[in-house]
Amino acid sequence: MPNTGEALVREQILALVREYADTYHTKKIYQSGDRIPYAGRVYDSEELCALVDASLDFWLTAGRYADQFEKEFAQYLNVPYCSLVNSGSSANLLAFSALTSPLLGERRIQRGDEVITVAAGFPTTVAPMVQYGAVPVFVDMSLPSCNVDVSQMENAYSSKTKAVMLAHTLGNPFNLSAVKAFCKQHGLWLIEDNCDALGSMYRMASGLQMTGTVGDIGTSSFYPAHHITMGEGGAVYTKDPLLHKIIRSLRDWGRECVCPGGQDNTCGHRFTGQFGTLPQGYDHKYVYSHLGFNLKATDMQAAIGVAQLKKLPLFTQQRRRNWSVLRDALDDLSDILLLPEESENAQASWFGFLITVRPECHVSRNDIVSALETAGVQTRPLFAGNLLRHPCFLALEQGKDYRIAAPLTVTDQILLNSFWVGVYPGMCEAMLREIAAQIHRAVGR
């Protein structure tokens, strides 16, 4: 901790940062005609002060703020273990990598094992499977939830199936009860990609649970578009102490030692162990039990996350409110536009408002999107739409590198006819009304 003189100077600096933030980082008031983004950062002087406070330590790598974020984020999710990483994509890579660890014995995922997933989503939910030589098995989606069609999962199962890895689409939870029961029945791992659903909840038989905490491992992203941000950043969390040990090892170069960075011999056995065929007493800080990575975040990122986490409950309320405003404003178009619906037993922390153009609509998805973008309303497709149609998958061999369990009919419908607009907390009601008005104008009603 800084001494009295240093603490005084630090407080003076932070006071100036607050003044600067309040003067030059104030949110612009929306005016008609302004561009309406699909997402954005929502912050105030607290985030800037935390960032500067961390920078004054000049620790640079993960430190006290990283420890604080991991502890408080785990408390928020009601899980015992959380590991901060440098992105949501890294979180997915780390979560999947953990399931390949030899420490898991016969349950470890090995080359050629199968993992059930979907093709309509973000590519880094699926990429780790291919990168590790596992075989993604694709099932179709359901509308209007745009989540996995759970009725197809049994047909996708084979003797090679080891896991299920799925994302909660745009904050709307997939059918966790059915997926969890399926995994339990067949002894499968479940990874919840919770990157678009932080703050969402699902009612299990035991009561409401945060999404990301029902499966064996959950992941989050803290990219600026997401529910909270630290610029780049992510997290991996679990209730399983063995999985946590593996996750930490893989995140931190694959090392065996669990001493925090910058600390030595906290266990008291740094020079007393014997590992592999290394000499007795070889320095435990440099013993590697996995072929790992360095996926840690910096303390500056974590400091922003600590400030953002305090705002998360309010952000969740605002996302739900904004989604409801749009849903009500577009309800009269439900005959030509398939509007989103909250999943049964779910309380969604919405990431976006997904619209699918029905076949009977007299205009196409592209027509509507083009009109909205021209009018200054930012839109997005449902990420990859159908990942199998992208160059990265066209180079792979079906039946060897991946498997399609059933025709991806709805997935292709989403690819061709779906798009989404924002509901992030920085939106005011006037922005939402303008989005609705422009959609009405685009379809001629």
C-alpha positions in Angstrom: 0.0 0.0 0.0 1.3 3.5 -0.7 2.6 5.6 2.2 0.7 8.7 3.4 2.4 11.1 1.1 2.0 8.9 -1.9 -1.7 8.2 -1.0 -2.3 12.0 -0.9 -0.8 12.6 -4.3 -2.7 9.6 -5.7 -6.0 11.0 -4.5 -5.2 14.3 -6.0 -4.5 12.7 -9.3 -7.7 10.7 -9.1 -9.7 13.8 -8.3 -8.4 15.4 -11.5 -9.3 12.3 -13.4 -12.9 12.5 -12.1 -13.1 16.1 -13.1 -11.7 15.3 -16.6 -14.1 12.4 -17.0 -17.1 14.4 -15.9 -16.1 17.2 -18.3 -14.9 15.4 -21.4 -16.5 11.9 -21.1 -20.0 12.9 -20.5 -22.5 11.0 -22.6 -23.8 12.8 -25.7 -27.6 13.4 -25.6 -29.3 11.6 -28.5 -30.8 13.8 -31.1 -33.0 12.8 -34.0 -30.8 11.8 -37.0 -27.9 10.6 -34.8 -26.5 7.2 -35.7 -27.9 4.5 -33.4 -25.2 1.8 -32.7 -26.0 -1.8 -31.9 -23.8 -1.7 -28.8 -21.4 0.6 -27.0 -19.5 1.3 -23.8 -21.5 2.6 -20.8 -19.2 4.1 -18.2 -18.4 7.1 -16.0 -15.6 8.5 -13.9 -15.4 5.4 -11.8 -13.9 3.3 -14.7 -11.4 6.0 -15.6 -10.3 6.4 -12.0 -9.9 2.7 -11.5 -7.9 2.5 -14.7 -5.5 5.3 -13.7 -5.3 3.9 -10.1 -4.1 0.6 -11.6 -1.7 2.3 -13.9 -0.1 4.2 -11.0 0.8 0.9 -9.4 2.6 0.0 -12.7 2.3 -3.6 -12.0 1.1 -4.1 -15.6 0.3 -7.8 -15.5 -2.5 -9.4 -13.4 -2.4 -8.1 -9.8 -4.6 -6.8 -7.0 -7.4 -5.7 -9.3 -7.4 -9.0 -11.1 -7.7 -10.8 -7.8 -10.5 -8.5 -6.8 -12.4 -9.0 -10.0 -12.1 -12.8 -9.9 -13.4 -12.9 -6.3 -16.3 -10.5 -6.9 -17.3 -12.0 -10.3 -17.4 -15.4 -8.7 -19.6 -14.1 -5.9 -21.9 -12.5 -8.4 -22.3 -15.8 -10.3 -22.4 -17.8 -7.0 -19.5 -20.1 -8.1 -16.3 -20.8 -6.1 -13.8 -20.5 -9.0 -13.2 -17.8 -11.6 -10.2 -17.2 -13.9 -9.8 -13.9 -15.7 -8.4 -14.1 -19.2 -7.7 -11.7 -22.1 -10.8 -12.3 -24.2 -14.0 -14.3 -24.5 -12.5 -16.2 -27.4 -9.6 -17.1 -25.1 -12.1 -18.1 -22.5 -13.7 -20.6 -24.9 -10.3 -21.9 -25.9 -9.3 -22.4 -22.3 -12.6 -24.0 -21.3 -12.4 -26.6 -24.1 -8.6 -27.1 -23.6 -9.3 -28.0 -19.9 -11.5 -30.9 -21.0 -8.5 -32.4 -22.9 -6.4 -32.7 -19.8 -4.9 -36.1 -19.0 -6.0 -35.4 -15.4 -9.5 -36.2 -16.4 -8.7 -39.8 -17.3 -11.2 -41.6 -19.5 -13.5 -38.5 -19.7 -10.8 -36.4 -21.4 -11.6 -35.2 -24.9 -9.2 -36.7 -27.4 -8.6 -36.4 -31.1 -11.6 -37.8 -33.0 -14.0 -37.4 -30.1 -17.3 -35.6 -30.9 -18.8 -32.5 -29.4 -22.4 -31.5 -30.1 -22.9 -27.8 -31.0 -24.7 -25.5 -33.5 -23.5 -23.7 -36.6 -25.4 -20.4 -36.1 -23.3 -18.4 -33.8 -19.8 -17.0 -33.2 -16.9 -19.0 -34.7 -14.8 -19.2 -31.6 -17.4 -21.3 -29.9 -16.6 -24.0 -32.4 -13.0 -23.3 -33.3 -11.3 -24.9 -30.3 -12.9 -28.2 -31.2 -11.4 -28.3 -34.6 -8.1 -26.9 -33.3 -7.8 -29.8 -30.9 -8.8 -32.4 -33.4 -12.2 -33.1 -32.0 -15.2 -33.4 -34.3 -18.0 -30.8 -34.0 -21.4 -32.4 -34.6 -24.0 -29.8 -35.7 -27.6 -29.8 -34.9 -30.2 -27.4 -36.1 -31.8 -24.4 -34.3 -35.3 -23.6 -33.2 -37.3 -20.4 -33.9 -38.0 -17.9 -32.6 -35.5 -18.6 -29.8 -32.6 -19.1 -32.3 -31.2 -21.6 -29.8 -30.4 -25.3 -30.2 -33.2 -27.6 -31.2 -33.0 -30.0 -28.3 -35.2 -32.6 -30.0 -32.3 -33.3 -32.4 -29.6 -33.9 -29.7 -30.4 -37.6 -29.2 -29.9 -38.3 -32.9 -26.6 -36.4 -32.8 -25.2 -38.6 -30.0 -22.8 -41.4 -30.8 -20.3 -43.6 -28.9 -17.7 -40.9 -29.6 -19.6 -38.0 -28.1 -17.8 -36.5 -25.1 -19.3 -33.0 -24.7 -21.8 -30.4 -25.6 -20.7 -26.8 -26.1 -23.4 -24.2 -26.8 -24.0 -20.5 -26.5 -27.0 -18.7 -25.2 -28.1 -16.8 -28.2 -28.1 -13.0 -27.8 -28.8 -13.4 -24.1 -31.8 -15.7 -24.5 -31.0 -19.0 -22.6 -31.2 -22.3 -24.4 -33.2 -25.0 -22.8 -30.8 -25.7 -20.0 -33.1 -28.3 -18.3 -33.2 -30.5 -21.4 -29.5 -30.0 -22.3 -28.3 -30.7 -18.7 -30.5 -33.8 -18.5 -29.1 -35.0 -21.9 -25.5 -34.5 -20.7 -26.2 -36.3 -17.4 -27.9 -39.2 -19.1 -24.9 -39.8 -21.4 -22.1 -38.7 -19.0 -21.1 -35.7 -21.2 -19.4 -32.4 -20.3 -21.3 -29.2 -20.8 -19.6 -25.9 -21.6 -21.9 -22.9 -21.6 -20.7 -20.1 -23.8 -22.2 -17.3 -21.7 -20.5 -14.5 -23.6 -23.7 -12.9 -24.8 -25.8 -13.7 -21.8 -24.2 -12.4 -18.7 -26.9 -11.7 -16.1 -29.4 -14.1 -17.7 -31.1 -16.6 -15.4 -32.8 -20.0 -15.9 -35.2 -21.8 -13.6 -33.9 -25.3 -12.9 -35.6 -27.8 -10.6 -33.5 -26.4 -7.8 -34.4 -22.8 -8.5 -33.1 -19.9 -10.5 -29.5 -20.1 -11.6 -27.2 -17.8 -13.5 -26.5 -19.0 -17.0 -23.0 -20.1 -17.3 -23.1 -21.9 -13.9 -25.4 -24.9 -14.8 -22.8 -26.7 -16.9 -19.4 -27.9 -16.0 -17.7 -24.7 -17.3 -19.0 -21.3 -18.2 -17.3 -18.5 -20.2 -17.8 -14.7 -20.5 -16.5 -11.9 -22.7 -15.8 -8.3 -21.7 -15.4 -6.9 -25.2 -16.9 -3.3 -25.4 -20.1 -4.6 -27.0 -20.8 -7.0 -24.2 -22.8 -6.7 -20.9 -19.8 -5.3 -19.1 -16.5 -4.3 -20.6 -12.8 -4.0 -19.8 -11.9 -3.4 -23.4 -10.6 -6.9 -24.1 -11.1 -9.6 -21.5 -13.0 -12.7 -20.6 -13.5 -15.2 -17.8 -13.8 -18.9 -17.3 -15.7 -20.2 -14.2 -16.6 -23.6 -12.7 -17.7 -25.2 -9.5 -15.3 -28.2 -10.0 -12.0 -27.8 -8.1 -10.2 -30.2 -10.5 -11.4 -28.3 -13.6 -10.3 -25.1 -11.9 -6.8 -26.4 -11.3 -6.6 -27.4 -14.9 -7.9 -24.1 -16.2 -5.4 -22.2 -14.0 -2.5 -24.3 -15.2 -3.4 -23.9 -18.9 -4.0 -20.2 -18.6 -0.6 -19.7 -16.9 1.7 -21.4 -19.4 0.7 -24.9 -18.3 2.7 -24.7 -15.1 2.1 -27.0 -12.2 2.7 -24.3 -9.5 -0.2 -22.3 -8.3 1.7 -19.5 -6.6 0.4 -16.1 -7.7 2.6 -14.0 -10.0 5.4 -12.2 -8.2 5.2 -14.5 -5.2 7.5 -17.5 -4.5 7.1 -20.6 -2.4 3.7 -19.8 -0.9 3.1 -23.5 -0.5 6.5 -24.1 1.2 7.4 -26.9 -1.2 9.0 -25.1 -4.0 12.2 -27.3 -3.9 10.9 -30.5 -2.4 8.8 -32.2 -5.1 9.6 -34.7 -7.8 7.7 -34.4 -11.2 8.1 -36.5 -14.4 11.7 -37.4 -14.8 12.9 -34.1 -13.5 15.5 -34.1 -10.7 14.2 -34.3 -7.2 13.6 -30.8 -5.9 13.5 -29.1 -9.3 12.0 -25.6 -9.0 8.3 -26.1 -8.8 7.6 -22.7 -10.4 9.1 -24.1 -13.6 7.4 -27.5 -13.7 4.8 -27.8 -16.5 1.9 -30.3 -16.2 0.1 -29.1 -19.4 1.0 -27.7 -22.8 -0.6 -24.3 -22.0 -0.8 -20.7 -23.0 -0.5 -17.3 -21.5 -4.0 -16.0 -21.5 -3.9 -13.6 -18.5 -5.4 -10.1 -18.6 -3.7 -7.0 -17.3 -4.5 -5.3 -14.0 -5.6 -2.2 -15.9 -8.3 -4.2 -17.7 -9.3 -5.8 -14.4 -9.6 -2.4 -12.8 -12.2 -1.3 -15.4 -14.0 -4.6 -14.9 -14.2 -4.1 -11.1 -16.0 -0.7 -11.7 -18.2 -2.2 -14.4 -19.3 -5.1 -12.3 -20.9 -2.8 -9.8 -23.2 -1.5 -12.6 -24.1 -5.0 -14.0 -27.5 -5.4 -12.1 -28.6 -2.0 -13.5 -27.4 -2.8 -16.9 -29.4 -6.1 -16.9 -32.5 -4.2 -15.9 -32.0 -1.6 -18.7 -31.4 -4.3 -21.3 -34.6 -6.1 -20.4 -36.5 -2.8 -20.4 -35.1 -1.8 -23.8 -36.0 -5.2 -25.3 -39.6 -4.8 -24.0 -39.9 -1.4 -25.5 -38.9 -2.7 -28.9 -41.0 -5.8 -28.6 -44.1 -3.7 -27.9 -43.4 -1.2 -30.6 -43.0 -3.9 -33.3 -45.8 -6.2 -32.2 -48.1 -5.0 -35.1 -45.5 -6.4 -37.6 -45.6 -9.9 -36.2 -47.5 -11.2 -39.2 -44.5 -10.5 -41.5 -41.6 -10.4 -39.0 -40.9 -13.2 -36.6 -40.1 -11.4 -33.4 -38.1 -12.8 -30.5 -39.6 -14.4 -27.5 -38.0 -15.1 -24.1 -37.3 -18.8 -23.6 -39.6 -20.7 -21.2 -38.2 -20.7 -17.6 -35.7 -17.9 -18.5 -35.0 -14.3 -17.5 -32.9 -13.0 -20.3 -30.3 -10.3 -20.0 -30.7 -9.4 -23.7 -27.7 -8.8 -25.8 -29.7 -7.9 -28.9 -33.2 -7.9 -30.5 -33.3 -10.6 -33.2 -35.8 -10.3 -36.1 -36.4 -13.0 -38.7 -38.2 -12.0 -41.9 -41.0 -14.3 -42.7 -41.4 -15.8 -46.2 -44.7 -13.9 -46.6 -43.0 -10.6 -46.1 -42.9 -8.5 -49.4 -39.4 -7.3 -48.7 -36.2 -9.2 -48.0 -33.9 -9.2 -45.0 -31.3 -7.4 -47.2 -33.8 -4.7 -48.2 -34.7 -4.0 -44.5 -31.1 -4.0 -43.3 -30.1 -1.7 -46.2 -32.8 0.7 -45.3 -31.9 0.7 -41.6 -28.2 1.2 -42.2 -29.0 4.1 -44.6 -31.2 5.6 -41.9 -28.4 5.4 -39.4 -29.5 2.3 -37.5 -26.7 -0.2 -37.0 -27.6 -3.9 -37.6 -25.8 -7.2 -37.3 -26.5 -10.7 -38.6 -26.5 -13.6 -36.2 -22.7 -13.7 -36.4 -21.6 -16.5 -38.7 -25.2 -17.4 -39.7 -24.1 -20.8 -40.8 -20.5 -21.4 -40.0 -20.3 -24.4 -42.5 -20.8 -22.0 -45.4 -17.7 -19.9 -44.5 -14.2 -20.4 -46.1 -12.7 -21.7 -42.9 -15.1 -24.7 -42.9 -15.3 -25.2 -46.7 -11.6 -26.4 -46.5 -12.5 -29.1 -44.0 -13.7 -32.6 -44.8 -17.2 -33.6 -43.7 -17.3 -36.9 -41.9 -13.7 -36.5 -40.7 -13.4 -32.9 -39.4 -17.1 -32.3 -38.6 -20.4 -34.0 -38.9 -24.0 -32.7 -39.6 -26.5 -34.7 -37.5 -29.5 -33.5 -39.6 -30.2 -30.9 -42.3 -29.6 -27.4 -41.0 -32.8 -26.0 -42.4 -33.5 -23.4 -39.7 -29.9 -22.5 -39.5 -30.0 -21.6 -43.2 -33.2 -19.7 -42.6 -31.4 -17.6 -40.0 -28.5 -17.1 -42.3 -30.7 -15.7 -45.0 -33.5 -14.0 -43.1 -32.4 -12.9 -39.6 -30.7 -9.7 -38.3 -30.6 -7.9 -35.0 -30.5 -4.4 -33.5 -29.2 -3.2 -30.2 -30.8 -2.9 -26.7 -27.7 -2.0 -24.8 -28.0 0.2 -21.7 -26.7 3.4 -23.4 -29.9 3.5 -25.5 -32.7 5.9 -24.5 -36.4 5.4 -25.4 -36.2 7.9 -28.3 -33.5 5.8 -29.9 -35.6 2.7 -29.5 -38.7 4.4 -31.0 -36.6 5.6 -33.9 -35.4 2.0 -34.6 -39.0 0.8 -34.5 -40.1 3.7 -36.8 -37.4 2.9 -39.3 -38.3 -0.8 -39.4 -41.9 0.1 -40.0 -40.8 2.4 -42.8 -38.6 -0.3 -44.3 -41.5 -2.7 -44.6 -43.9 -0.1 -45.8 -46.1 -0.1 -42.7 
